[in-house]
Amino acid sequence: MKLRGVLSQGLLLPLDGFALGKVGEGDDVTALLGVEKYEPPIPLDMGDFRAHFPAFLPKTDEMRVQSVPNVLEELRGLPYVATLKYDGSSATFCIDPRDGEFHACSRNLSIKDGENFYWRVARKYDLEATLRRHPHLGIQGEVCGPGIQKNRLQLKDITLFVFNVYDFRAARYLDFDEARNWAEENGLTPVEIMESGESFAHSQESLLALAEGKYAGTSHEREGIVIRPRREMNSVALAGRLSFKAISNRFLLKEGD
C-alpha cells in the first residue's frame, strides 16, 4: 500500500522494543521474533494430498531482490537473462527413481490423479510420456489459465510455461539455454524472455522498472520478472542457486492479493 504517497513494503522499529539479546547488522532474527510465513489456503481445485514433495527435487521459490541486494553484485558483469514471472500456480512433474511412479506436484505436495489442474496440464502435454523418455529429469513451470488465480493472462485454456529443468541424477539445473532448447524440442512452452545481455549491470531500481508492464493482450499488470545467469551458478547471499525475482510495484498496488 501507499502511506502518505510513499510505497510501503515494511515497518522499521527500534531494537530496544524487542528482547533479542545481542544481535548485529545482517543477523537473521526470524526465529527470535517468532515470525512465520503466511501460506494462503489451498484452493479446492488443486487436488488431494498424495505424498510429500519429492525429496530428490528442489522446491520452486525465488527471493525478492529487495531482500537480498547482494545478489546484484554476484551477478554483476555476467551473461544474464530476465524472464516473465507468470501469475499462476507453480508445478513440478517427475518420475520417482525409487519406484518409477509419475508425480504431478504443487509447490509443496504431490497431488493425487484427478480433475485438478496439475493432472489436467500433465495430460494435456503428455508429460508422463515425455519424462519416461528422460526419467532423470524433472520439469518445473507455472500453470496458468481459467480458474487459476485470476487468470490475468486471459488464457482460454490451461497452459504450462516451463522455467526449470532439473537433472536429479547430476543434482543440477540445466543451464538456461539448455533447458529452453529441451523444453521446445519436447513440445513445451518456455517462459518468455524479457531481457538478456552479456554483462549484467542493473540496479535494484532499474530491475523494478523492468518488472513493470502488462501481460500481452491484456489490461492486467504483470507480476514481475525472474533474473538468472545464463549458466547456472551458486550464490553466497542466497546460500544456493543464483536466481531471484523483482516484483512489479504496480502489480502489488493494483492487482496483488
N, C-alpha and C positions, 0 to 999 in steps of 0.2 A: 504494500500500500504506500501511498504518499502521505507524509506528515508535513504540514506547513510547506507544501510544494516540493519536498525532497523525498526521493525514493528511499524507503526504509526496508532493510533486509535483516535487521537485528537490533539488539539493545545493548549498550555499553553500561556497565555498572561497576562501582568501586569494589576492589577485592576485600576491603575490610567488612563488607556485609555478608561474607561467607566464611565458614570455618574450613578453610582449605589447607591449613598448615603452611609449610614452606614450599612455595611454588615460584617458578620463574617464567620469563617470557618464552613462549614456544611449548610449554608443558601442556599435555593433554589432560584436562580436568573433567572430562566427560563422566567418568566413574565417580569421582569425588562429588560431583554435583547431582548424581543420580539421574542424568539425562538419558532418555530413551528415544529412539527414532519412531516417529509415528508411522504406522503401516495402515493404510486405508482398508476398510472391509473388502473382502474378496467378492466381486460380482458373482451373482448366481450362475451366469452362463459360462464361467471359467472352468467348470467341471469339478469332479470329486477327487479327493486325495487318493493317489495310488501308492506312492512311495516318496521318500525324501529325495531331494535333488541329488543327481549322481555325483558321487564324491570325486570321480576322476575328471570332472569338468569344472572350470571356474564359473562362478555366477556372473551375470551381467550387471555391471554397475559402473558409474563414472562419477568422479568428484567434480564439483564446480570449480572453475578456475579461481574464483574469489576465495575459496577455502584453502587452496594450495598454490599461491602465487609463485612459489619457487619452481614450479614445473616449466614456467616460461623460459627461465634461464637454462634449464636442462635441454629444452628443445631448440634453443637459440642457434641459428646458423645451419640447422639440419634440414634435409628434404622433409616436407610435411604435407599433410592433406587435411582439409576440414570438410566433413560430410554433414548432410542434413540430419537433424535429430527429429525423428518421426514421433508424433503424438499417438501412440498406440499401446500395445502390451508386449513386453519382452518375452521371447520364447526361445527354447533350446530343444534341439532334436538330435538323438544319438542312438547308437546300438550299444547296449551294455556288453563289454567284452567278457564279463563273467558268465553270463547266461544267454547271450545272443538276443535278448529282448529289445524291441524298439521302444523308445520313450519319447513322449511329447511333454515338454515341461514348461511351467510358468517360470517366473523369476526365482521362485524358491522351492517348488514342488514338482514331482512327476504326477501327471494328471491321467485319470482313467479314460480309456477309449469311450467316446460318446459323441453327442451332438454339441460339444463345446467348441469354441473357435480354434483351440490348439489342434485338435484332431481334424477339424474341418480343413484347416490350412495344410495339415500333413497329407490328407487325402488329395486335396486339390493339386498339390505339386508332386505327389507320389514320392514323398521324402524317404519313406522306408526303403523303397527300391533303390533310390539313389545312394543311401547310406549302406545298403547291403553290398553295393559295389565298392564302397570306400568305408569299411567298418571301423577304421581307426580315426575317423573324422567326426566332429560334432558341428552342427550348424546353429548359429545364433543370429536372431534377427528380430525385427519389430513387426508384429501382426497388426494391421490396420484395416478399417472398413466399417460397414454398418454394424451398429451395436457395440462398438469398441470405443471407449472414452466418448467423445462427442463427434467422432468421425470428421475431424476438422479438415482432412484432406478431401472430403466429399467423394469418397470412393464408392462405386456401385457394387463392388464385390470384395470379399475378404482377400487381403493381399499380404504377402510376406516380403519384407525388404531386408536382405542379408547384410549384417555388419561385421560378423566374425566367422571365421572357420578355424576350429581348434583341432590340432593333431594331438590326441591324448597319448598316443604311442610314443611320440617325441616330446611330449609335455611342453608344447609351444603353440602359439597362434601363428597361422600363416601370415607372411608379410602382406601388406595392403594389396599390392598389385597381384600377388599370387592368389590371395583369397578372392579378389574380384574376378579374375580370369576363371578360377574354378567354378564360382557361382554361375557365371554366364555360360560356361561350357555345359553346365548341368541344368540349364533352363530356368535358373533362378535370377531374381532381380536384386542387384546390389544397391546399397544406399546411394543417394545422389551426391556427387562431388560439388561442393560449393566454392572451394578454392584449393589450389595446390601450388607448391613452389619448391624451389631448390634450397632456399635459405630462410628459415622461419625468423621473422623479425617483428611479430606482433606484440603489442602491449595488451594489458587486460582491457583497457578502454576500446582499443581497435577490434579486439575479438568480440566484445559485447555489441559493438556496432555491426560487425559482420553477421552476428547471430540474428539480427532483426530483419524482418521481411515477412511476406505472406506465402503460404503454401500455394503453389502454382495453380491458377484457375479458380482460386477461392478468395474470400474476403477475410479469411482467418489468419491471425498471426501465427507464424511458425514457432515451434518451441525453442529452437536454438540450433547449435552445431556441436559436433564432436571433433576434437583435434588430436591427431596422432602423427608420429614419424612414419615415413613410408616404409621403413624397415623396423621391425619390432625391436624394442629395447626396454630395459628396466629403468625405473625412476626411484631415486633415493627419497624424494619428497613423498611419493605415493607408496613406498615400500612394496613395489610390484610393477606391473606393466605401466609404461608411459602412455597414458590415454586419459583425456579429461574433456569436460563439456563446458560450453558457455551458453547459459540460458538467456533468452531474449527478455529484457525488462518489459518490453511492450507486451509480450505474451503473459508475463506474470501479472501485469496490471489489468489487462483486458480479458484474458481468457483463462488464467490459472485457476485451478480449483482449490 
